[in-house]
Amino acid sequence: MTFKKKAMIAAVLCVSLLGLVGCSSSVGDSAKAPDEVAGVSLKNPIKVDKEAGTVTVLSQVNGKYFTEVTRHASVFKDGSNGTKSVFTAYATPVDFYNGLIEIGAKPGNNMTPDNATTTKVEGTPLDLKVTWNGADKEYDVNEVIKDSNGSKIAFKFGGNLDRSKVKNTGCLSCLDSCPVGIISNSTYTYGAVVKTKEVKFTGNQDILPEDGTYVATIYSIAK
């Protein structure tokens, strides 16, 4: 074999090997763990972005509530109500409360166990959007959680931090006005789901991904 042919073969092998290494490196760099969504992950389950005015919490879809009724939108996984919400959250109520304070939300702190059934939550109005890897967009809470009456979920920053610590329910966002949840739905008074049964809330299976999928729940001050 001539020197020229040997040189050509060596060059081809070199390019091929570089191509393989390049491909391998590219795949490794672009790989993302299932729990990494919109800047949060199991390692960092809550992100406060003061500039954007958002508090993002890593959560998982609880497919049980595609068919069963719940009064909880999002609950911290280690709370006593940790398995009772459409979204199982990985951030604590304390961190969530502090995050909302950081973006400028003000708690209403108007609810107590005594007035809960006759009082609607007050505080800064809040939006909730939900997204996941492969989602077409950030979905509004009213797209991913269904109200049987067709009414809009209108979250407000109830506060309730001290009562939340004592009760340890883990409730971040409740679907009727609540004296314990950090935020809750001002459309209904406490007991609308469980006691008077005037409304039913379920996750929207037609939009949400399957049970166990990691999602980002993104809270902001309503405009």
C-alpha positions as CSV (number, residue, x, y, z in Angstrom):
1,M,0.0,0.0,0.0
2,T,1.3,3.4,-1.0
3,F,2.0,6.1,1.5
4,K,-0.8,8.3,0.0
5,K,-3.4,5.5,0.4
6,K,-2.3,4.9,4.1
7,A,-2.7,8.7,4.8
8,M,-6.2,8.8,3.3
9,I,-7.3,5.8,5.3
10,A,-5.9,7.3,8.5
11,A,-7.7,10.6,7.8
12,V,-11.0,8.8,7.2
13,L,-10.7,6.9,10.5
14,C,-9.8,10.1,12.4
15,V,-12.8,11.9,11.1
16,S,-15.1,8.9,11.9
17,L,-13.8,8.7,15.4
18,L,-14.2,12.4,16.0
19,G,-17.8,12.2,14.6
20,L,-18.6,9.4,17.1
21,V,-17.1,11.3,20.0
22,G,-18.9,14.4,19.0
23,C,-22.3,12.7,18.8
24,S,-21.7,11.0,22.2
25,S,-20.8,14.4,23.8
26,S,-23.8,16.1,22.2
27,V,-26.3,13.5,23.5
28,G,-24.9,13.7,27.0
29,D,-25.0,17.5,27.1
30,S,-28.6,17.7,25.9
31,A,-30.0,15.0,28.1
32,K,-32.4,16.2,30.8
33,A,-33.8,14.3,33.8
34,P,-37.6,13.9,33.9
35,D,-37.7,16.0,37.1
36,E,-36.0,19.0,35.5
37,V,-38.9,21.3,34.4
38,A,-38.9,25.1,33.8
39,G,-35.9,25.7,36.1
40,V,-37.0,23.5,39.0
41,S,-36.0,19.9,39.9
42,L,-35.9,17.5,42.8
43,K,-32.6,19.1,43.8
44,N,-34.1,22.7,43.6
45,P,-37.8,22.3,43.9
46,I,-38.7,26.0,44.2
47,K,-37.5,28.9,42.2
48,V,-38.3,32.6,43.0
49,D,-37.8,35.0,40.1
50,K,-38.3,38.5,41.4
51,E,-37.6,40.1,38.1
52,A,-40.2,37.9,36.3
53,G,-42.5,38.0,39.3
54,T,-42.9,34.3,39.5
55,V,-42.7,31.5,42.1
56,T,-42.2,28.1,40.4
57,V,-42.7,24.8,42.3
58,L,-41.9,21.3,41.1
59,S,-44.8,19.0,41.4
60,Q,-46.2,15.7,40.1
61,V,-49.5,14.9,38.5
62,N,-51.8,12.8,40.7
63,G,-53.9,10.8,38.3
64,K,-56.3,9.7,41.0
65,Y,-58.0,13.0,40.7
66,F,-58.7,12.7,37.0
67,T,-61.8,10.8,38.2
68,E,-62.1,11.5,41.9
69,V,-63.1,14.8,43.4
70,T,-60.7,16.9,45.5
71,R,-60.6,20.4,47.1
72,H,-56.8,20.6,46.8
73,A,-54.9,21.9,43.8
74,S,-51.4,21.5,45.3
75,V,-50.1,20.1,48.5
76,F,-46.6,19.5,49.8
77,K,-45.8,15.8,49.5
78,D,-44.9,15.4,53.2
79,G,-48.0,17.1,54.6
80,S,-50.9,15.2,56.1
81,N,-52.9,16.0,52.9
82,G,-49.9,15.2,50.7
83,T,-51.7,12.6,48.6
84,K,-55.0,14.5,48.2
85,S,-54.2,17.1,45.5
86,V,-54.2,17.2,41.7
87,F,-50.5,18.3,42.0
88,T,-48.2,16.8,44.6
89,A,-45.7,19.6,45.4
90,Y,-42.0,19.3,46.4
91,A,-41.9,22.7,48.1
92,T,-42.9,23.4,51.7
93,P,-45.7,25.8,52.6
94,V,-43.2,28.0,54.4
95,D,-40.9,28.3,51.3
96,F,-44.0,28.9,49.1
97,Y,-45.3,31.6,51.4
98,N,-41.9,33.3,51.6
99,G,-41.6,33.1,47.8
100,L,-44.9,34.9,47.3
101,I,-43.8,37.6,49.8
102,E,-40.6,38.0,47.7
103,I,-42.5,38.8,44.5
104,G,-44.6,41.4,46.3
105,A,-47.8,39.5,47.1
106,K,-49.6,40.5,50.3
107,P,-51.5,38.0,52.5
108,G,-55.1,38.6,53.4
109,N,-55.0,36.7,56.7
110,N,-58.8,37.2,57.0
111,M,-59.9,33.7,57.5
112,T,-60.2,31.7,60.7
113,P,-61.8,28.3,61.5
114,D,-64.7,30.2,63.0
115,N,-65.6,32.3,60.0
116,A,-64.4,29.9,57.2
117,T,-67.9,28.8,56.0
118,T,-69.1,32.3,55.7
119,T,-66.0,34.2,54.5
120,K,-64.1,34.2,51.2
121,V,-60.4,34.4,51.2
122,E,-58.7,37.8,50.7
123,G,-55.2,38.8,49.7
124,T,-53.3,39.5,46.5
125,P,-55.0,37.8,43.5
126,L,-52.7,35.2,41.9
127,D,-52.5,33.4,38.6
128,L,-51.3,29.7,38.4
129,K,-50.0,28.2,35.2
130,V,-48.8,24.7,34.7
131,T,-46.3,23.2,32.2
132,W,-44.2,20.1,31.7
133,N,-41.5,18.8,29.3
134,G,-43.2,18.4,25.9
135,A,-46.2,20.7,26.8
136,D,-47.4,23.0,24.0
137,K,-47.5,26.0,26.4
138,E,-48.0,27.1,29.9
139,Y,-51.6,26.1,30.7
140,D,-53.8,28.3,33.0
141,V,-55.2,26.5,36.1
142,N,-58.7,26.8,34.6
143,E,-57.6,24.7,31.7
144,V,-56.1,21.9,33.8
145,I,-58.5,21.7,36.7
146,K,-62.2,21.5,36.0
147,D,-64.9,23.2,38.0
148,S,-68.2,21.3,37.6
149,N,-70.1,24.6,37.6
150,G,-68.0,26.1,35.0
151,S,-66.8,28.9,37.3
152,K,-63.3,30.3,37.2
153,I,-60.8,29.5,39.9
154,A,-59.7,32.8,41.4
155,F,-56.7,32.3,43.7
156,K,-55.9,34.8,46.5
157,F,-52.9,34.9,48.9
158,G,-54.7,34.0,52.1
159,G,-51.5,33.7,54.1
160,N,-52.3,31.5,57.2
161,L,-48.6,30.8,57.8
162,D,-48.8,30.1,61.5
163,R,-51.9,27.9,61.2
164,S,-50.2,26.1,58.3
165,K,-47.2,25.3,60.5
166,V,-49.4,24.0,63.4
167,K,-51.8,21.9,61.2
168,N,-49.0,20.5,59.0
169,T,-51.5,19.7,56.2
170,G,-48.9,20.8,53.6
171,C,-51.6,22.8,51.6
172,L,-50.2,25.2,49.1
173,S,-53.3,25.9,47.0
174,C,-56.9,25.0,48.0
175,L,-59.9,25.0,45.7
176,D,-62.3,26.6,48.1
177,S,-61.5,29.4,50.6
178,C,-59.4,28.0,53.4
179,P,-58.1,29.1,56.8
180,V,-55.0,26.8,56.5
181,G,-53.9,26.8,52.8
182,I,-51.3,29.4,51.8
183,I,-53.5,30.4,48.8
184,S,-57.1,29.4,48.0
185,N,-59.9,29.9,45.6
186,S,-62.0,33.0,46.5
187,T,-64.9,31.8,44.3
188,Y,-66.2,29.5,47.1
189,T,-66.4,29.5,50.8
190,Y,-64.8,26.7,52.9
191,G,-66.8,23.5,52.7
192,A,-68.2,24.0,49.2
193,V,-66.6,20.7,48.0
194,V,-66.9,18.5,51.0
195,K,-69.8,19.8,53.0
196,T,-72.3,21.5,50.8
197,K,-71.1,19.7,47.7
198,E,-72.0,22.6,45.5
199,V,-69.0,22.1,43.3
200,K,-66.7,19.3,42.2
201,F,-63.1,19.7,41.1
202,T,-61.1,17.2,39.0
203,G,-57.9,17.3,37.0
204,N,-58.4,17.6,33.2
205,Q,-57.2,14.3,31.8
206,D,-57.6,15.6,28.3
207,I,-54.8,18.2,28.8
208,L,-52.7,17.0,31.7
209,P,-49.9,14.4,31.2
210,E,-50.2,10.9,32.8
211,D,-50.0,10.1,36.5
212,G,-46.6,10.7,38.0
213,T,-45.4,13.2,35.4
214,Y,-43.3,16.0,36.8
215,V,-44.7,19.5,36.1
216,A,-43.9,23.0,37.0
217,T,-46.6,25.0,38.8
218,I,-45.9,28.7,38.2
219,Y,-47.5,31.3,40.4
220,S,-47.6,35.1,39.7
221,I,-49.5,38.2,40.8
222,A,-52.6,38.5,38.6
223,K,-52.6,41.4,36.3
